[in-house]
Structures are given as structure tokens and as C-alpha cells.
Amino acid sequence: MNEKPKPHEVFSPYAILGRYVLTSGIFDILEHQQPGYGGEIQLTDGLRTLCHQEKMVAVDFEGRRYDTGNLKGFLEATIDFALEHPETGDWLRGFLREKSQNP
């Protein structure tokens, strides 16, 4: 596992989408962990340690992935989900149509 790898650092076609069910063992690991990417304690680093101590399982996800760690990805995800939602889809399509005609 590698937190936000650069393209030349990618060694697997898999990604972690950030949804976990963890045992309390992760807290002890994180408490004793050195800062990683960005000078922060990273859950990814803790998971790398945890997988050597406990069994870990994954779910093969098929679907659209959004990088919500940046503003454009966050907005893209928000707009896509709002367009699909029955309470906001029609309203948002109208709003975007109006905004695109009258910026």
C-alpha cells in the first residue's frame, strides 16, 4: 500500500477507496507510527502494518471512483450524485442549464 503514489510508483492496478471496518488494533499502531506522506500520520501506513498482524479482506468494487481529495474531484462527485438523486436531479439540471446560458 502506498499513499497517493506518483505514476512511476504504482505497482498494482488496485486502489483503496477509503471505507474500512477495522479492529481496535489500528489505534495502537497509529499511536506509535512515524509521520508519513505530507508529514502526517497516515492510515495507509497503519494498514500496511496491520495486514502483517491480522487478517484483512477486501471487496472488489466495480463502479465510478472519484478523487475527493481535491476540489475538482469533490465537485465532480457531488454534482454526479446530485444529478442522480430523485430530489435534486431535475432541479440541478435546470440550474446548470440556466447558469450555462447566463453566467
C-alpha positions as CSV (number, residue, x, y, z in Angstrom):
1,M,0.0,0.0,0.0
2,N,1.3,3.4,-0.9
3,E,-0.4,6.7,0.0
4,K,-1.0,8.9,-3.2
5,P,1.7,7.2,-5.4
6,K,3.2,9.1,-8.3
7,P,2.6,7.4,-11.6
8,H,6.0,5.7,-11.6
9,E,5.4,4.4,-8.1
10,V,2.2,2.5,-8.9
11,F,2.8,-1.2,-8.6
12,S,-0.8,-2.5,-8.7
13,P,-4.0,-1.9,-10.6
14,Y,-5.9,-1.8,-7.3
15,A,-6.8,1.2,-5.1
16,I,-8.3,1.6,-1.7
17,L,-11.5,3.6,-1.7
18,G,-11.3,4.6,1.9
19,R,-14.1,2.6,3.5
20,Y,-12.9,0.4,6.3
21,V,-14.1,-1.9,9.1
22,L,-11.1,-2.2,11.5
23,T,-10.3,-3.7,14.8
24,S,-9.1,-1.6,17.7
25,G,-5.6,-2.8,17.0
26,I,-5.2,0.0,14.4
27,F,-5.2,2.6,17.2
28,D,-2.1,1.2,18.9
29,I,-0.4,1.1,15.5
30,L,-1.2,4.7,14.7
31,E,-0.2,5.9,18.1
32,H,3.3,4.5,17.6
33,Q,3.6,5.4,13.9
34,Q,6.0,7.9,12.4
35,P,4.6,10.6,10.2
36,G,4.4,9.6,6.5
37,Y,3.1,11.3,3.4
38,G,2.7,15.1,3.9
39,G,4.3,14.8,7.3
40,E,1.1,13.3,8.8
41,I,0.2,10.0,10.4
42,Q,-1.4,8.1,7.5
43,L,-4.0,5.4,7.9
44,T,-2.5,3.7,4.8
45,D,0.8,3.2,6.6
46,G,-1.1,1.8,9.6
47,L,-3.0,-0.6,7.3
48,R,0.3,-1.8,5.9
49,T,1.5,-2.7,9.4
50,L,-1.9,-4.2,10.4
51,C,-2.0,-6.6,7.5
52,H,1.0,-8.3,8.9
53,Q,-0.7,-8.7,12.3
54,E,-4.3,-9.5,11.4
55,K,-6.3,-11.0,8.5
56,M,-7.5,-8.4,6.1
57,V,-10.2,-8.8,3.4
58,A,-11.2,-6.6,0.5
59,V,-14.2,-6.2,-1.7
60,D,-13.7,-5.9,-5.5
61,F,-15.5,-2.7,-6.3
62,E,-16.9,-2.0,-9.8
63,G,-18.1,1.5,-10.4
64,R,-17.0,5.0,-10.7
65,R,-14.2,6.3,-8.5
66,Y,-13.9,9.9,-7.5
67,D,-10.8,11.6,-6.1
68,T,-12.4,13.7,-3.4
69,G,-9.1,14.7,-2.0
70,N,-9.0,17.7,-4.4
71,L,-11.7,20.3,-5.1
72,K,-12.4,19.4,-8.7
73,G,-12.9,15.7,-7.9
74,F,-15.1,16.6,-4.9
75,L,-17.3,18.9,-7.0
76,E,-17.5,16.2,-9.8
77,A,-18.6,13.6,-7.3
78,T,-21.1,16.0,-5.7
79,I,-22.6,17.0,-9.0
80,D,-22.8,13.5,-10.3
81,F,-24.6,12.2,-7.2
82,A,-26.9,15.2,-7.1
83,L,-27.9,14.7,-10.8
84,E,-28.8,11.1,-10.0
85,H,-30.7,11.8,-6.8
86,P,-34.5,11.9,-7.2
87,E,-34.9,15.0,-5.0
88,T,-32.2,17.1,-6.7
89,G,-31.6,15.8,-10.2
90,D,-34.2,17.7,-12.2
91,W,-33.6,20.9,-10.2
92,L,-29.8,20.7,-10.7
93,R,-30.1,20.1,-14.4
94,G,-32.3,23.2,-14.7
95,F,-30.0,25.2,-12.5
96,L,-26.9,24.2,-14.6
97,R,-28.7,24.9,-17.9
98,E,-29.7,28.4,-16.6
99,K,-26.1,29.1,-15.3
100,S,-24.5,28.0,-18.6
101,Q,-26.8,30.3,-20.6
102,N,-26.4,33.3,-18.2
103,P,-23.0,33.1,-16.5
